[in-house]
Each structure stands twice: as structure tokens, then as C-alpha cells.
Amino acid sequence: MREHDLEVVLSEHWGEGLVAVQEGATLSEHIRLESVHEGILVTAEVDGVATGECGRCLRDIELPVEVEIQELFAYPGSEASDFEVHDDHVDLEPLVRDAVVLALPFQPVCQPDCPGLDPETGERLATIPARHPHETTDPRWSALASLSSDSELGTDTSSDHVAAADTEER
């Protein structure tokens, strides 16, 4: 068994979308390599920082990335394996890259209750004072809106007739 603590500087960015681990970022890796009958068992803990934008308010954010990995690198042989030992060495980069990228959030947020952006002004709702949203009516519904306001203003006696019928039956 061997254990290694490594600081790896990325030569390319890992991830796509709103958040990624950028080129030049450092990943801290604690790696444990164990010889087993079938090959080499790799156990690793990887820590780093991903940067990007909040999915709601588009503010710049940094998110910690913590990944635990355990994978068997099999000796070359008759059985097919995703990861194999080559000349007594194992290539951890694809394994670590896949685990880190899969750990990145699909819709990252700056805080769990981020209110996002105002749909009308585009301002961040977290920075503007509390305000009451005003109703906007689609102009295509204006004819129906006038009918609705007339029925509210007029006398609707259907409920009065039902109440009167109830009292007569008793």
C-alpha cells in the first residue's frame, strides 16, 4: 500500500455550463493505492474550487468541490475493464476528471434562497428593497377583463336565490 498527497494544477478547465474548475486551478488529492489480487485498488479524496455564475441571478460564485473515489485498476488480461494497469502505472486523470465534473451542480446558486432577477428590470432581487409586484395584463385579454369587472360591479343574485330557496324548504 502507498499513500500520496498531491497538489495538481489543471492544464485545462473541467466542466461546461454555468460552473467549472478553471484552467490553472489547484486540486488537492489524497490518494491511497493498494495491491489486490485483481489489480490496484485506488481510493482518493479530491478537493478543489469551481467558479462560475449563479443560475438565478448571474452573480459570480465559487463553490467547493469535494469528491471521494474508489476504483479498481485491473491487470491486463482476458476480462475487459474500464481501467487497467499499464506497465505498473495507473492513469488517474480520466477517473478524477469524470468524478469532479459529475460533482459539479447543473444549476448552481449563490445561496439556497437566491431570489434571482426581476423579470421586468433585470435587477438582482436580493439588492433592491422589498416592493409589491404590479399586475401586468396581456392586452389580448382586455375584452374579457372588462366583462369580469362588469359582473363584479353588477348585481349577481344567483347566490341570493339559492339562500332563499334553502330557507323556504325548512
C-alpha positions in Angstrom: 0.0 0.0 0.0 1.2 3.5 -0.8 -0.4 6.9 0.1 0.3 10.2 -1.6 -0.8 13.8 -1.1 -0.7 15.7 -4.3 -1.4 19.3 -5.4 -2.3 19.1 -9.1 -2.6 22.3 -11.3 -5.0 21.8 -14.1 -3.8 22.4 -17.6 -7.4 22.8 -19.0 -10.7 23.7 -17.5 -13.0 20.8 -16.3 -16.7 21.2 -16.8 -19.2 23.0 -19.0 -22.2 25.2 -18.4 -22.5 27.7 -15.6 -19.8 26.4 -13.3 -16.4 24.7 -13.9 -13.0 24.1 -12.4 -10.9 26.6 -14.3 -7.5 26.1 -16.0 -4.7 26.8 -13.5 -6.9 25.8 -10.5 -5.3 23.5 -8.0 -6.8 20.3 -6.9 -5.7 18.7 -3.6 -5.6 14.9 -3.8 -5.1 12.4 -1.1 -4.5 9.0 -2.9 -4.2 5.5 -1.5 -3.0 2.7 -3.7 -3.4 -0.9 -2.6 -2.2 -4.0 -4.3 -5.0 -6.6 -4.5 -5.2 -9.9 -6.4 -7.1 -8.5 -9.4 -5.1 -5.3 -9.7 -4.6 -2.0 -7.9 -7.4 -0.5 -5.8 -7.3 3.3 -5.8 -9.0 5.3 -3.1 -8.9 9.1 -3.4 -10.3 12.2 -1.9 -10.2 15.3 -4.2 -10.8 18.9 -3.1 -10.9 22.0 -5.2 -12.9 25.1 -6.1 -15.2 25.6 -9.0 -16.0 29.1 -10.3 -18.9 30.3 -12.5 -22.2 32.1 -12.3 -25.3 31.7 -10.2 -28.1 30.1 -12.3 -30.7 32.6 -10.9 -29.0 36.0 -10.6 -25.9 35.5 -12.7 -23.6 36.7 -9.9 -20.0 35.3 -9.9 -19.7 32.4 -7.4 -17.1 30.0 -6.1 -18.2 26.5 -5.0 -16.1 23.9 -3.1 -15.8 20.6 -4.9 -15.2 17.5 -2.8 -15.1 14.1 -4.3 -14.4 10.6 -3.0 -13.3 8.0 -5.5 -12.7 4.2 -5.2 -11.9 2.3 -8.3 -10.1 -1.0 -9.2 -7.5 -0.8 -11.9 -7.3 -4.4 -13.2 -4.2 -6.1 -14.5 -4.4 -6.6 -18.3 -5.9 -10.0 -19.1 -8.8 -11.7 -20.7 -11.5 -9.7 -18.9 -12.5 -6.3 -20.2 -12.1 -3.5 -17.7 -12.7 0.3 -17.8 -9.4 1.0 -16.1 -6.3 -1.1 -16.4 -2.8 -1.1 -15.1 -0.2 -0.3 -17.8 3.5 -1.0 -17.1 2.9 -0.9 -13.3 1.3 2.5 -13.6 -2.3 3.8 -13.4 -3.6 6.9 -15.1 -5.8 8.7 -12.6 -6.6 11.8 -14.7 -9.7 10.4 -16.5 -11.1 9.0 -13.3 -10.6 12.2 -11.3 -11.8 14.4 -14.1 -15.0 12.4 -14.6 -15.7 12.4 -10.8 -15.1 16.1 -10.4 -17.2 17.1 -13.5 -20.1 14.9 -12.3 -19.9 16.5 -8.9 -20.5 20.0 -10.3 -24.1 21.3 -9.9 -26.2 21.6 -13.0 -27.9 24.8 -11.7 -25.5 26.4 -9.2 -26.9 29.1 -6.9 -25.1 31.7 -4.9 -27.3 30.9 -1.9 -30.1 28.4 -1.5 -32.8 31.1 -1.4 -31.5 33.3 -4.1 -34.5 35.2 -5.5 -33.0 35.7 -8.9 -33.6 38.6 -11.3 -36.5 40.9 -11.7 -38.2 39.9 -14.9 -39.0 43.4 -15.9 -35.9 45.4 -15.0 -33.3 42.7 -14.9 -32.0 43.9 -11.5 -31.0 41.4 -8.8 -34.0 41.0 -6.5 -31.7 40.5 -3.5 -30.2 44.0 -3.8 -33.4 46.0 -4.4 -35.7 46.8 -1.5 -38.9 44.8 -1.0 -41.6 46.0 -3.4 -45.0 45.0 -4.3 -45.2 43.4 -7.8 -47.7 45.2 -10.0 -50.0 43.2 -12.2 -49.5 43.3 -15.9 -52.3 42.2 -18.1 -51.8 40.9 -21.5 -53.6 43.3 -23.9 -55.2 40.3 -25.7 -57.3 39.6 -22.6 -58.6 43.2 -22.2 -62.0 42.4 -23.6 -62.5 39.6 -21.1 -61.2 41.7 -18.3 -63.9 44.3 -18.9 -66.6 41.6 -18.8 -65.2 40.3 -15.5 -65.2 43.8 -13.9 -68.8 44.4 -15.1 -70.0 41.2 -13.5 -68.3 42.1 -10.2 -69.9 45.6 -10.2 -73.3 44.3 -11.3 -75.7 42.5 -9.0 -75.3 38.8 -9.1 -78.3 37.4 -7.3 -77.8 33.7 -8.1 -76.4 33.1 -4.6 -79.3 35.1 -3.1 -81.9 32.9 -4.8 -80.2 29.7 -3.6 -80.2 31.1 0.0 -83.9 32.0 -0.3 -84.8 28.5 -1.6 -83.0 26.9 1.3 -84.9 28.9 3.9 -88.3 28.1 2.2 -87.6 24.3 2.3 -87.0 24.5 6.1 
